[in-house]
C-alpha cells in the first residue's frame, strides 16, 4: 500500500525513530468489515442471529474491534514503513501510539536501532602466517605422560606437602574480621601447582602435613574479579585433612585398552595418540588462521554496533556461563554480572556483522555436500549413527547450527584465497599453548 505517511528521524548512533500516519478511511474500512463479519454470527439477547442491527453491533463490539484493528494495522504498517524507507531494524521496536478518535487519522512512532551499513575494506591487504609444525617423539612422550596424569591415583603420605601433591583442606577467609563471600570450604582437594587457587594461597600450603593448622594473610590481585576483594589483604585459617602424592599408571595393556586401543599394543597406542595429536594440530592451525583473518577484518572495518545486539549477546554468554557453573539463580552471589561479558559480546556481534557482509557482498552459498559431510562426522561416534542423522535432518535448529559452521569455514577459506600467505615453522607446544 502507498497511503502511509512516514517520516524518519535519525537519532544518536544507529537509533532511528519513524512516525507513521495511517489514513482514517483505511482504519474505518477494516473496522466496518470486521463488524459485518461479527454481525453474521453474534448472539445478543432479544435478537435473532444475523438480524442484529448494525448500530447495536457497533455499540457492543465497536470498541474491542477498533483496538484489534489498530493493533493489527500497526504491525502491518510498520513492516510497510520500514520497507518503504529501506530500514533494517536490529530488534523489535518500541511503539508509542498517539491518541485518535473515530474518524481521525491514526499516528504512532516506532523507535529502534538499525543494522549498520557495512562496506568492507582491507580485503586486498590480508596477510596470514600459517603455522607449520612437526610432532616430535618428545611431544608424543609428553602427551602420553599427560594421559597417565589424567588417570593418576592418589596415595596418602605422612611427609610435608610439596609441589604436585594433593592437599585436602578446610579453610575460612575473613576481611577485617568479617567472613568473605565464597571464602570458605570443607574438604577441598587442591593439587599444588595447578593453579586451582591463587598462587600465594597454594604456596602457604607447601610444607604442611596432615592435621596441620595455619593462619596467614593473602593479598588479592588488584584486578581480581570480585571488586570487594581486589587489592585487599584477607586473613585465612587453614586445616589440612590429608596430603597425598600422585601415582601414575603403567603404560600396559590394561591402560592402553582403557584408552580405546583394542589390541593393547604399545606401537598401535603410540600411533593412535599421534593421530589424535595430528587432528589437534590441524584444528589449532585452522583456528589460528581464522583468528588472524578476523582480527584484520575488524581492524580494517570499524563499524557502529547496535547496543541491543550487544546486550542480547552478553545475556546469552552470561546464561551459558551460569549453566557451566551450575548456577540456576541469576541473583546468586557467585553469578557474574552482565558487564563481565560485554567485551566478548561486542566482539561476537562485530564479527557476526562483518562475516555476514562477506557472505552478502560475495554471494557465498552454503555447500550442501559439506553440510552432509559435517552431519556424518557428528553422527559417526554414536552406536546408531542413522538415528542421530535423522534427528539432525528433522530438527531445523540443529541443522542450521551445522550450516552456520560450514559457512563459517567457507568464509575463512574465501578470505585465505584473497590473502598473502606465508608459512611459519613453530613447535608443537608453542602452537598448542599459544
TAMOMO-V76333 format. One record per backbone hydrogen bond with DSSP energy under -0.5 kcal/mol. CO is the residue of the C=O (numbers start at 0). NH is the residue of the N-H. If there is no record, write none. Layout:
CO_NH + CO_NH
This chain:
3_5 + 4_20 + 6_18 + 7_9 + 8_10 + 8_16 + 11_14 + 13_113 + 14_10 + 15_111 + 16_8 + 17_19 + 17_109 + 18_6 + 19_21 + 19_107 + 20_4 + 21_105 + 22_25 + 22_26 + 23_27 + 24_28 + 25_29 + 26_30 + 27_31 + 28_32 + 29_33 + 30_34 + 31_35 + 32_36 + 33_37 + 34_38 + 35_39 + 36_39 + 36_40 + 37_40 + 37_41 + 38_49 + 41_43 + 43_46 + 47_50 + 52_56 + 53_57 + 54_58 + 55_59 + 56_60 + 57_61 + 60_64 + 61_65 + 62_66 + 63_67 + 64_68 + 65_69 + 66_70 + 67_71 + 68_72 + 69_73 + 70_74 + 71_75 + 72_76 + 73_77 + 74_78 + 75_79 + 76_80 + 77_81 + 78_82 + 79_83 + 80_84 + 81_86 + 82_85 + 86_88 + 87_114 + 92_94 + 93_110 + 95_108 + 100_103 + 105_21 + 106_97 + 107_19 + 108_95 + 109_17 + 110_93 + 111_15 + 112_89 + 112_90 + 115_117 + 116_118 + 117_119 + 121_124 + 122_125 + 125_419 + 127_129 + 127_421 + 128_130 + 129_423 + 131_425 + 133_135 + 135_139 + 136_140 + 137_141 + 138_142 + 139_143 + 140_144 + 141_145 + 142_146 + 143_147 + 144_148 + 145_149 + 146_150 + 147_150 + 148_151 + 152_246 + 154_244 + 156_242 + 160_206 + 161_164 + 164_166 + 164_191 + 165_243 + 166_168 + 166_189 + 167_240 + 167_241 + 168_187 + 169_238 + 170_184 + 171_236 + 172_179 + 173_175 + 173_234 + 174_177 + 177_174 + 179_182 + 182_172 + 184_170 + 186_188 + 187_168 + 189_166 + 189_191 + 190_193 + 191_163 + 197_200 + 197_201 + 198_202 + 199_203 + 201_204 + 201_205 + 202_205 + 204_207 + 207_160 + 208_211 + 211_239 + 213_237 + 215_235 + 217_219 + 217_233 + 219_230 + 220_223 + 220_230 + 224_226 + 225_228 + 225_229 + 228_231 + 231_219 + 231_233 + 233_217 + 234_173 + 235_215 + 236_171 + 237_213 + 238_169 + 239_210 + 241_167 + 242_156 + 243_165 + 244_154 + 245_247 + 246_152 + 249_251 + 251_255 + 252_256 + 253_257 + 254_258 + 255_258 + 255_260 + 256_259 + 259_261 + 260_263 + 264_268 + 265_269 + 266_270 + 267_271 + 268_272 + 269_273 + 270_274 + 271_275 + 272_276 + 273_277 + 274_278 + 275_279 + 276_280 + 277_281 + 278_282 + 279_283 + 280_284 + 281_285 + 282_286 + 283_287 + 284_288 + 285_289 + 286_290 + 287_291 + 288_292 + 289_293 + 290_294 + 291_295 + 292_296 + 293_297 + 294_298 + 295_299 + 296_300 + 305_308 + 305_309 + 306_310 + 307_311 + 308_312 + 309_313 + 310_314 + 311_315 + 312_316 + 313_317 + 314_318 + 315_319 + 316_320 + 317_321 + 318_322 + 319_323 + 320_324 + 321_325 + 321_326 + 322_325 + 325_327 + 327_329 + 328_331 + 331_334 + 336_339 + 337_340 + 337_341 + 338_341 + 338_342 + 340_344 + 341_345 + 342_346 + 343_347 + 344_348 + 345_349 + 346_350 + 347_351 + 348_352 + 349_353 + 350_354 + 351_355 + 352_356 + 353_357 + 354_358 + 355_359 + 356_360 + 357_361 + 358_363 + 359_362 + 365_367 + 366_370 + 367_371 + 368_372 + 369_373 + 370_374 + 371_375 + 372_376 + 373_377 + 374_378 + 375_379 + 378_381 + 381_384 + 383_386 + 383_387 + 384_388 + 385_389 + 386_390 + 387_391 + 388_392 + 389_393 + 390_394 + 391_394 + 391_398 + 393_395 + 394_398 + 395_399 + 396_400 + 397_401 + 398_402 + 399_403 + 400_404 + 401_405 + 402_406 + 403_407 + 404_408 + 405_409 + 406_410 + 407_411 + 408_412 + 409_413 + 410_414 + 411_415 + 412_416 + 413_417 + 414_417 + 414_418 + 415_418 + 418_420 + 419_127 + 421_129 + 423_131 + 426_430 + 427_431 + 428_432 + 429_433
